[in-house]
Amino acid sequence: MAYIEPGENHNIASSRQIINSTTLDMDGNFIFKGNNLPPGNSMVRIYLVESEKFQVMFSHKPRNHILLVLNDKSKIHIKSSDFSTNPLDYIITGDFEKQNNKIKELELSLYNLNNQDSSPYLKSEKGQKLIAKKRKNIIKEFCKSNTYPLVIIFAVQKLNIEKEYSNDSDFYKELLFKLKKSNEETFAYVEAFSKKIDVIGYKVNKNESKVDKYNFSLLKDIAIILLCLFVIILIVYIFSLKKKITSISSTHIQSEKYEFTDYNQLIKSLTRREKEILELIIQEYQNKEIAIQLHLEVSTIKSHLSKIYTKLNVKNRNELKILLAS
């Protein structure tokens, strides 16, 4: 008999776990005593081996072990016609009967899945993936529908938690929440499983953080490259636009000269007094200041401005300034 400590992987066996042993009598019967078990509910594995060489004690073909829930005071009776050839064909009664039959139920479901009549398709890579997916679904549904903490912990360890956690973290969080509501007799196993999930969750989140940082760095590099390309395109466009403007300017320069000549002629048409006022406007003088400078009335200045606007074909002082600036 082997005692599986809280936190130990149920799928790994070691001679260190052995706490008791017995031999079969002439009729194939055996009796174990759980004197070496700690207080509280525990998980144990019973092996049937031909010798005391524990190197061969954990065998699947033929299967030579069953897993049970019990404690140091429980009484359990196991009856099997031929444990060595068909270890799942057994009847278990006594304490923890429901829990132990639930374990048997899961083991039988997985055994039937793995040993179904395999067609060529099921032997293929796609077929193996299909079986693996069915196996995962069977275990998850079994965990969701169960209320026995140790049975759930036994079942969930048949999944690759490290690999599956990132794909379905909600399943493990909900499962852990349900386990933490269990009684004190299974506290050690639940606490160990909780720590395991915390460690896996931390590693997954850390790896995801690294991926996020890598993606951010990659996006940053892409953004810099795109920005450089945009700047290059913008520079090329500006040079192209400048070239077009220069070309347009050269084609219209003659007409502009004519326009400037026309404005020069208009300015020459102004009277001496109007030119004086125009000069002061260029110097940003206001009407009152111009009147003081020229010793005239403000109304006279306004009258001269009106004539200037008419001669230069502008409507107000702002248009006049724009014309003069050009």
LUMMARKOL-468956 format. One record per residue (C-alpha): residue number from 1; x negated, y, z negated; residue in one letter; chain. Coordinates in Angstrom, 2 decimals. Example, Ala and Ser with C-alpha at 12.3 -4.5 7.8 and 13.67 -1.06 7.14 Angstrom:
2
+-----+---------+---------+---------+------+-------+
|  nr |      c1 |      c2 |      c3 | rest | kette |
+-----+---------+---------+---------+------+-------+
|   1 |  -12.30 |   -4.50 |   -7.80 |    A |     A |
|   2 |  -13.67 |   -1.06 |   -7.14 |    S |     A |
+-----+---------+---------+---------+------+-------+
END
This chain:
326
+-----+---------+---------+---------+------+-------+
|  nr |      c1 |      c2 |      c3 | rest | kette |
+-----+---------+---------+---------+------+-------+
|   1 |    0.00 |    0.00 |    0.00 |    M |     A |
|   2 |   -1.32 |    3.46 |    0.96 |    A |     A |
|   3 |   -0.31 |    6.74 |   -0.67 |    Y |     A |
|   4 |   -0.03 |    9.66 |    1.77 |    I |     A |
|   5 |   -0.87 |   12.83 |   -0.08 |    E |     A |
|   6 |    0.94 |   16.13 |    0.57 |    P |     A |
|   7 |   -0.57 |   17.83 |    3.59 |    G |     A |
|   8 |   -2.06 |   14.65 |    5.07 |    E |     A |
|   9 |   -1.25 |   13.74 |    8.66 |    N |     A |
|  10 |    1.09 |   10.74 |    8.64 |    H |     A |
|  11 |   -0.35 |    9.55 |   11.94 |    N |     A |
|  12 |   -3.84 |    9.05 |   10.53 |    I |     A |
|  13 |   -4.81 |    6.17 |    8.25 |    A |     A |
|  14 |   -7.78 |    5.79 |    5.94 |    S |     A |
|  15 |   -8.94 |    3.16 |    3.47 |    S |     A |
|  16 |   -9.18 |    6.04 |    0.97 |    R |     A |
|  17 |   -5.37 |    6.08 |    0.86 |    Q |     A |
|  18 |   -5.06 |    2.50 |   -0.42 |    I |     A |
|  19 |   -3.71 |    2.42 |   -3.99 |    I |     A |
|  20 |   -2.49 |   -1.15 |   -4.31 |    N |     A |
|  21 |   -2.57 |   -4.48 |   -2.53 |    S |     A |
|  22 |   -0.95 |   -7.88 |   -2.77 |    T |     A |
|  23 |   -0.81 |  -11.18 |   -0.90 |    T |     A |
|  24 |    2.01 |  -13.13 |    0.71 |    L |     A |
|  25 |    3.12 |  -16.30 |   -1.04 |    D |     A |
|  26 |    3.87 |  -19.57 |    0.74 |    M |     A |
|  27 |    7.34 |  -18.33 |    1.75 |    D |     A |
|  28 |    6.03 |  -14.99 |    3.06 |    G |     A |
|  29 |    7.25 |  -12.94 |    0.13 |    N |     A |
|  30 |    5.30 |  -10.17 |   -1.60 |    F |     A |
|  31 |    5.70 |   -7.80 |   -4.53 |    I |     A |
|  32 |    4.19 |   -4.31 |   -4.99 |    F |     A |
|  33 |    4.10 |   -2.20 |   -8.08 |    K |     A |
|  34 |    3.94 |    1.59 |   -7.80 |    G |     A |
|  35 |    1.97 |    2.13 |  -10.99 |    N |     A |
|  36 |   -0.67 |    4.15 |   -9.16 |    N |     A |
|  37 |    1.80 |    6.59 |   -7.60 |    L |     A |
|  38 |    2.02 |   10.15 |   -8.96 |    P |     A |
|  39 |    5.27 |   11.42 |  -10.53 |    P |     A |
|  40 |    7.90 |   12.61 |   -8.08 |    G |     A |
|  41 |    8.94 |   11.34 |   -4.70 |    N |     A |
|  42 |    6.10 |   10.19 |   -2.48 |    S |     A |
|  43 |    5.43 |    8.87 |    0.98 |    M |     A |
|  44 |    3.68 |    5.51 |    1.28 |    V |     A |
|  45 |    2.74 |    3.19 |    4.09 |    R |     A |
|  46 |    2.80 |   -0.59 |    3.76 |    I |     A |
|  47 |    0.42 |   -2.57 |    5.97 |    Y |     A |
|  48 |    0.38 |   -6.24 |    6.88 |    L |     A |
|  49 |   -3.19 |   -7.35 |    7.66 |    V |     A |
|  50 |   -4.90 |  -10.68 |    7.97 |    E |     A |
|  51 |   -7.87 |   -9.69 |    5.85 |    S |     A |
|  52 |   -9.07 |   -6.90 |    3.61 |    E |     A |
|  53 |  -11.03 |   -5.27 |    6.45 |    K |     A |
|  54 |   -9.22 |   -1.98 |    6.63 |    F |     A |
|  55 |  -10.73 |   -1.09 |   10.01 |    Q |     A |
|  56 |   -7.84 |   -2.96 |   11.64 |    V |     A |
|  57 |   -5.06 |   -1.97 |    9.26 |    M |     A |
|  58 |   -3.46 |    0.77 |   11.42 |    F |     A |
|  59 |   -2.30 |   -1.09 |   14.48 |    S |     A |
|  60 |    0.48 |   -0.37 |   16.97 |    H |     A |
|  61 |    0.14 |   -3.42 |   19.21 |    K |     A |
|  62 |    1.34 |   -5.42 |   17.42 |    P |     A |
|  63 |    2.64 |   -2.87 |   14.93 |    R |     A |
|  64 |    1.61 |   -3.74 |   11.40 |    N |     A |
|  65 |    2.99 |   -0.96 |    9.20 |    H |     A |
|  66 |    6.13 |    0.80 |    8.00 |    I |     A |
|  67 |    6.48 |    4.13 |    6.20 |    L |     A |
|  68 |    8.67 |    4.52 |    3.11 |    L |     A |
|  69 |    9.87 |    7.13 |    0.64 |    V |     A |
|  70 |    9.72 |    6.04 |   -3.01 |    L |     A |
|  71 |    8.41 |    6.96 |   -6.45 |    N |     A |
|  72 |    6.75 |    5.20 |   -9.37 |    D |     A |
|  73 |   10.11 |    4.14 |  -10.82 |    K |     A |
|  74 |   12.04 |    3.15 |   -7.69 |    S |     A |
|  75 |   13.00 |   -0.40 |   -6.76 |    K |     A |
|  76 |   13.10 |   -1.24 |   -3.06 |    I |     A |
|  77 |   13.78 |   -4.54 |   -1.32 |    H |     A |
|  78 |   12.56 |   -5.14 |    2.25 |    I |     A |
|  79 |   13.69 |   -8.15 |    4.26 |    K |     A |
|  80 |   12.23 |   -9.02 |    7.66 |    S |     A |
|  81 |   12.27 |  -12.21 |    9.74 |    S |     A |
|  82 |    8.89 |  -11.60 |   11.39 |    D |     A |
|  83 |    7.25 |   -8.34 |   10.43 |    F |     A |
|  84 |    4.09 |   -9.01 |   12.46 |    S |     A |
|  85 |    5.86 |   -9.21 |   15.83 |    T |     A |
|  86 |    8.83 |   -6.92 |   15.29 |    N |     A |
|  87 |    8.23 |   -4.63 |   12.28 |    P |     A |
|  88 |   11.30 |   -2.52 |   13.04 |    L |     A |
|  89 |   13.59 |   -5.51 |   12.66 |    D |     A |
|  90 |   13.91 |   -5.20 |    8.91 |    Y |     A |
|  91 |   16.60 |   -4.45 |    6.34 |    I |     A |
|  92 |   15.81 |   -2.12 |    3.47 |    I |     A |
|  93 |   17.95 |   -1.69 |    0.34 |    T |     A |
|  94 |   17.59 |   -0.15 |   -3.09 |    G |     A |
|  95 |   16.44 |    3.34 |   -4.09 |    D |     A |
|  96 |   15.97 |    5.89 |   -1.27 |    F |     A |
|  97 |   17.89 |    3.55 |    1.02 |    E |     A |
|  98 |   19.36 |    6.36 |    3.16 |    K |     A |
|  99 |   16.03 |    8.16 |    3.55 |    Q |     A |
| 100 |   14.15 |    5.00 |    4.48 |    N |     A |
| 101 |   16.81 |    3.92 |    6.96 |    N |     A |
| 102 |   16.61 |    7.37 |    8.55 |    K |     A |
| 103 |   12.88 |    6.85 |    9.03 |    I |     A |
| 104 |   13.59 |    3.47 |   10.59 |    K |     A |
| 105 |   16.24 |    5.07 |   12.85 |    E |     A |
| 106 |   13.74 |    7.56 |   14.27 |    L |     A |
| 107 |   11.01 |    4.95 |   14.66 |    E |     A |
| 108 |   13.46 |    2.68 |   16.52 |    L |     A |
| 109 |   14.58 |    5.50 |   18.86 |    S |     A |
| 110 |   10.99 |    6.33 |   19.79 |    L |     A |
| 111 |   10.10 |    2.64 |   20.12 |    Y |     A |
| 112 |   12.99 |    2.05 |   22.54 |    N |     A |
| 113 |   12.02 |    5.16 |   24.53 |    L |     A |
| 114 |    8.42 |    4.04 |   24.89 |    N |     A |
| 115 |    9.35 |    0.42 |   25.70 |    N |     A |
| 116 |   12.24 |    0.95 |   28.09 |    Q |     A |
| 117 |   12.17 |   -0.87 |   31.43 |    D |     A |
| 118 |    9.76 |    1.37 |   33.27 |    S |     A |
| 119 |   10.38 |    1.98 |   36.95 |    S |     A |
| 120 |    7.53 |    3.14 |   39.23 |    P |     A |
| 121 |    8.83 |    6.69 |   38.70 |    Y |     A |
| 122 |    8.54 |    6.45 |   34.90 |    L |     A |
| 123 |    4.96 |    5.24 |   35.31 |    K |     A |
| 124 |    4.11 |    8.27 |   37.43 |    S |     A |
| 125 |    2.81 |   11.55 |   36.05 |    E |     A |
| 126 |    6.24 |   13.20 |   36.39 |    K |     A |
| 127 |    7.88 |   10.20 |   34.73 |    G |     A |
| 128 |    5.46 |   10.38 |   31.79 |    Q |     A |
| 129 |    6.22 |   14.10 |   31.39 |    K |     A |
| 130 |    9.93 |   13.30 |   31.38 |    L |     A |
| 131 |    9.45 |   10.69 |   28.64 |    I |     A |
| 132 |    7.33 |   13.13 |   26.62 |    A |     A |
| 133 |   10.06 |   15.77 |   26.92 |    K |     A |
| 134 |   12.75 |   13.26 |   25.82 |    K |     A |
| 135 |   10.57 |   12.21 |   22.88 |    R |     A |
| 136 |   10.16 |   15.83 |   21.78 |    K |     A |
| 137 |   13.92 |   16.46 |   22.04 |    N |     A |
| 138 |   14.73 |   13.31 |   20.05 |    I |     A |
| 139 |   12.40 |   14.38 |   17.22 |    I |     A |
| 140 |   13.67 |   17.97 |   17.13 |    K |     A |
| 141 |   17.32 |   16.95 |   17.09 |    E |     A |
| 142 |   16.53 |   14.42 |   14.38 |    F |     A |
| 143 |   14.92 |   17.14 |   12.24 |    C |     A |
| 144 |   17.83 |   19.54 |   12.74 |    K |     A |
| 145 |   20.46 |   16.96 |   11.77 |    S |     A |
| 146 |   18.60 |   15.68 |    8.69 |    N |     A |
| 147 |   18.79 |   16.91 |    5.12 |    T |     A |
| 148 |   16.04 |   14.77 |    3.54 |    Y |     A |
| 149 |   12.83 |   16.86 |    3.18 |    P |     A |
| 150 |   10.31 |   14.02 |    3.24 |    L |     A |
| 151 |   12.03 |   12.40 |    6.23 |    V |     A |
| 152 |   11.94 |   15.73 |    8.08 |    I |     A |
| 153 |    8.26 |   16.26 |    7.27 |    I |     A |
| 154 |    7.51 |   12.73 |    8.46 |    F |     A |
| 155 |    9.40 |   13.31 |   11.72 |    A |     A |
| 156 |    8.05 |   16.76 |   12.59 |    V |     A |
| 157 |    4.47 |   15.55 |   12.30 |    Q |     A |
| 158 |    5.13 |   13.33 |   15.30 |    K |     A |
| 159 |    5.15 |   16.55 |   17.33 |    L |     A |
| 160 |    2.01 |   18.35 |   18.40 |    N |     A |
| 161 |    2.72 |   21.32 |   16.11 |    I |     A |
| 162 |   -0.42 |   23.26 |   17.10 |    E |     A |
| 163 |    0.61 |   23.11 |   20.76 |    K |     A |
| 164 |    4.37 |   23.43 |   20.34 |    E |     A |
| 165 |    4.48 |   26.23 |   17.77 |    Y |     A |
| 166 |    3.88 |   29.07 |   20.24 |    S |     A |
| 167 |    6.60 |   27.70 |   22.57 |    N |     A |
| 168 |    9.27 |   27.30 |   19.89 |    D |     A |
| 169 |    8.19 |   29.12 |   16.72 |    S |     A |
| 170 |   11.84 |   29.72 |   15.73 |    D |     A |
| 171 |   12.40 |   25.95 |   15.39 |    F |     A |
| 172 |    9.54 |   25.61 |   12.89 |    Y |     A |
| 173 |   10.54 |   28.75 |   10.96 |    K |     A |
| 174 |   14.14 |   27.52 |   10.60 |    E |     A |
| 175 |   12.91 |   24.07 |    9.62 |    L |     A |
| 176 |   10.62 |   25.51 |    6.98 |    L |     A |
| 177 |   13.44 |   27.66 |    5.62 |    F |     A |
| 178 |   15.59 |   24.53 |    5.23 |    K |     A |
| 179 |   12.77 |   22.59 |    3.56 |    L |     A |
| 180 |   12.10 |   25.33 |    1.00 |    K |     A |
| 181 |   15.67 |   24.97 |   -0.25 |    K |     A |
| 182 |   14.95 |   21.36 |   -1.28 |    S |     A |
| 183 |   14.56 |   20.12 |   -4.85 |    N |     A |
| 184 |   11.38 |   20.16 |   -6.97 |    E |     A |
| 185 |   10.68 |   16.46 |   -6.48 |    E |     A |
| 186 |    9.46 |   17.12 |   -2.95 |    T |     A |
| 187 |    7.89 |   20.53 |   -3.67 |    F |     A |
| 188 |    4.27 |   19.40 |   -3.16 |    A |     A |
| 189 |    4.94 |   18.06 |    0.34 |    Y |     A |
| 190 |    7.03 |   21.07 |    1.34 |    V |     A |
| 191 |    4.41 |   23.50 |    0.01 |    E |     A |
| 192 |    1.62 |   21.71 |    1.89 |    A |     A |
| 193 |    3.67 |   21.71 |    5.09 |    F |     A |
| 194 |    4.46 |   25.43 |    4.59 |    S |     A |
| 195 |    0.74 |   26.25 |    4.31 |    K |     A |
| 196 |    0.05 |   24.25 |    7.46 |    K |     A |
| 197 |    2.70 |   26.17 |    9.40 |    I |     A |
| 198 |    1.34 |   29.48 |    8.06 |    D |     A |
| 199 |   -2.17 |   28.61 |    9.26 |    V |     A |
| 200 |   -0.93 |   27.53 |   12.69 |    I |     A |
| 201 |    1.25 |   30.65 |   12.96 |    G |     A |
| 202 |   -1.72 |   32.85 |   12.05 |    Y |     A |
| 203 |   -3.93 |   31.20 |   14.69 |    K |     A |
| 204 |   -1.23 |   31.49 |   17.35 |    V |     A |
| 205 |   -0.58 |   35.16 |   16.55 |    N |     A |
| 206 |   -4.33 |   35.85 |   16.56 |    K |     A |
| 207 |   -4.74 |   34.20 |   19.96 |    N |     A |
| 208 |   -1.72 |   36.07 |   21.30 |    E |     A |
| 209 |   -3.25 |   39.30 |   19.99 |    S |     A |
| 210 |   -6.48 |   38.49 |   21.85 |    K |     A |
| 211 |   -4.49 |   37.85 |   25.02 |    V |     A |
| 212 |   -2.61 |   41.12 |   24.54 |    D |     A |
| 213 |   -5.90 |   43.00 |   24.07 |    K |     A |
| 214 |   -7.34 |   41.32 |   27.17 |    Y |     A |
| 215 |   -4.24 |   42.19 |   29.18 |    N |     A |
| 216 |   -4.37 |   45.77 |   27.90 |    F |     A |
| 217 |   -8.05 |   46.02 |   28.85 |    S |     A |
| 218 |   -7.28 |   44.56 |   32.26 |    L |     A |
| 219 |   -4.40 |   46.99 |   32.78 |    L |     A |
| 220 |   -6.67 |   49.83 |   31.67 |    K |     A |
| 221 |   -9.32 |   48.83 |   34.23 |    D |     A |
| 222 |   -6.67 |   48.57 |   36.95 |    I |     A |
| 223 |   -5.30 |   51.99 |   35.97 |    A |     A |
| 224 |   -8.81 |   53.53 |   36.21 |    I |     A |
| 225 |   -9.35 |   51.96 |   39.65 |    I |     A |
| 226 |   -5.96 |   53.21 |   40.86 |    L |     A |
| 227 |   -6.71 |   56.68 |   39.48 |    L |     A |
| 228 |  -10.03 |   56.75 |   41.32 |    C |     A |
| 229 |   -8.31 |   55.68 |   44.54 |    L |     A |
| 230 |   -5.68 |   58.39 |   44.02 |    F |     A |
| 231 |   -8.38 |   61.05 |   43.51 |    V |     A |
| 232 |  -10.21 |   59.91 |   46.66 |    I |     A |
| 233 |   -6.98 |   59.97 |   48.68 |    I |     A |
| 234 |   -6.14 |   63.40 |   47.24 |    L |     A |
| 235 |   -9.57 |   64.78 |   48.19 |    I |     A |
| 236 |   -9.25 |   63.40 |   51.72 |    V |     A |
| 237 |   -5.76 |   64.90 |   51.98 |    Y |     A |
| 238 |   -6.96 |   68.30 |   50.74 |    I |     A |
| 239 |   -9.81 |   68.36 |   53.28 |    F |     A |
| 240 |   -7.40 |   67.32 |   56.00 |    S |     A |
| 241 |   -4.90 |   69.97 |   54.94 |    L |     A |
| 242 |   -7.65 |   72.60 |   54.79 |    K |     A |
| 243 |   -8.73 |   71.67 |   58.29 |    K |     A |
| 244 |   -5.16 |   72.03 |   59.57 |    K |     A |
| 245 |   -4.78 |   75.40 |   57.83 |    I |     A |
| 246 |   -8.03 |   76.60 |   59.36 |    T |     A |
| 247 |   -6.82 |   75.45 |   62.76 |    S |     A |
| 248 |   -3.47 |   77.21 |   62.33 |    I |     A |
| 249 |   -5.20 |   80.34 |   61.07 |    S |     A |
| 250 |   -7.47 |   80.45 |   64.09 |    S |     A |
| 251 |   -4.52 |   80.12 |   66.50 |    T |     A |
| 252 |   -2.58 |   82.94 |   64.83 |    H |     A |
| 253 |   -5.38 |   85.31 |   63.92 |    I |     A |
| 254 |   -4.81 |   87.42 |   66.97 |    Q |     A |
| 255 |   -1.13 |   87.95 |   66.23 |    S |     A |
| 256 |   -2.02 |   88.78 |   62.61 |    E |     A |
| 257 |   -4.43 |   91.41 |   63.85 |    K |     A |
| 258 |   -1.62 |   92.90 |   65.80 |    Y |     A |
| 259 |    0.57 |   92.87 |   62.70 |    E |     A |
| 260 |   -2.10 |   94.55 |   60.61 |    F |     A |
| 261 |   -2.59 |   97.11 |   63.38 |    T |     A |
| 262 |    1.13 |   97.86 |   63.33 |    D |     A |
| 263 |    1.07 |   98.41 |   59.56 |    Y |     A |
| 264 |   -1.96 |  100.65 |   59.90 |    N |     A |
| 265 |   -0.07 |  102.71 |   62.45 |    Q |     A |
| 266 |    2.89 |  102.94 |   60.05 |    L |     A |
| 267 |    0.65 |  104.15 |   57.25 |    I |     A |
| 268 |   -0.90 |  106.74 |   59.58 |    K |     A |
| 269 |    2.62 |  108.01 |   60.21 |    S |     A |
| 270 |    2.92 |  109.05 |   56.58 |    L |     A |
| 271 |    2.55 |  112.70 |   55.62 |    T |     A |
| 272 |   -0.37 |  113.92 |   53.50 |    R |     A |
| 273 |    1.85 |  114.12 |   50.42 |    R |     A |
| 274 |    3.25 |  110.62 |   51.05 |    E |     A |
| 275 |   -0.29 |  109.25 |   51.36 |    K |     A |
| 276 |   -1.22 |  110.91 |   48.05 |    E |     A |
| 277 |    1.76 |  109.27 |   46.37 |    I |     A |
| 278 |    0.88 |  105.92 |   48.02 |    L |     A |
| 279 |   -2.67 |  106.17 |   46.68 |    E |     A |
| 280 |   -1.40 |  106.76 |   43.14 |    L |     A |
| 281 |    0.99 |  103.79 |   43.47 |    I |     A |
| 282 |   -2.00 |  101.62 |   44.37 |    I |     A |
| 283 |   -3.59 |  102.84 |   41.11 |    Q |     A |
| 284 |   -0.45 |  101.64 |   39.22 |    E |     A |
| 285 |    0.85 |  105.14 |   38.42 |    Y |     A |
| 286 |    4.52 |  105.41 |   37.52 |    Q |     A |
| 287 |    6.88 |  108.04 |   38.98 |    N |     A |
| 288 |    6.59 |  110.37 |   35.97 |    K |     A |
| 289 |    2.80 |  110.09 |   35.97 |    E |     A |
| 290 |    2.67 |  110.78 |   39.71 |    I |     A |
| 291 |    4.85 |  113.87 |   39.22 |    A |     A |
| 292 |    2.49 |  115.21 |   36.52 |    I |     A |
| 293 |   -0.57 |  114.44 |   38.64 |    Q |     A |
| 294 |    0.81 |  116.24 |   41.69 |    L |     A |
| 295 |    2.64 |  119.00 |   39.74 |    H |     A |
| 296 |    5.99 |  117.97 |   41.21 |    L |     A |
| 297 |    9.39 |  117.01 |   39.88 |    E |     A |
| 298 |   10.22 |  113.31 |   39.35 |    V |     A |
| 299 |   13.18 |  113.73 |   41.72 |    S |     A |
| 300 |   10.80 |  114.98 |   44.40 |    T |     A |
| 301 |    8.58 |  111.94 |   43.90 |    I |     A |
| 302 |   11.60 |  109.65 |   44.26 |    K |     A |
| 303 |   12.57 |  111.43 |   47.48 |    S |     A |
| 304 |    9.07 |  110.92 |   48.89 |    H |     A |
| 305 |    9.14 |  107.25 |   47.85 |    L |     A |
| 306 |   12.43 |  106.73 |   49.67 |    S |     A |
| 307 |   10.87 |  108.07 |   52.86 |    K |     A |
| 308 |    7.80 |  105.87 |   52.37 |    I |     A |
| 309 |   10.01 |  102.77 |   51.94 |    Y |     A |
| 310 |   11.85 |  103.61 |   55.15 |    T |     A |
| 311 |    8.70 |  104.21 |   57.20 |    K |     A |
| 312 |    6.96 |  101.05 |   55.96 |    L |     A |
| 313 |   10.13 |   98.94 |   56.20 |    N |     A |
| 314 |   10.24 |   97.86 |   52.52 |    V |     A |
| 315 |   13.06 |   98.00 |   50.00 |    K |     A |
| 316 |   11.31 |   98.73 |   46.71 |    N |     A |
| 317 |    8.03 |   99.29 |   44.92 |    R |     A |
| 318 |    7.32 |   95.52 |   44.55 |    N |     A |
| 319 |    7.60 |   94.91 |   48.30 |    E |     A |
| 320 |    5.45 |   97.96 |   48.84 |    L |     A |
| 321 |    2.72 |   96.55 |   46.56 |    K |     A |
| 322 |    2.82 |   93.20 |   48.36 |    I |     A |
| 323 |    2.47 |   94.97 |   51.70 |    L |     A |
| 324 |   -0.45 |   97.05 |   50.45 |    L |     A |
| 325 |   -2.13 |   93.97 |   48.96 |    A |     A |
| 326 |   -1.99 |   92.20 |   52.32 |    S |     A |
+-----+---------+---------+---------+------+-------+
END
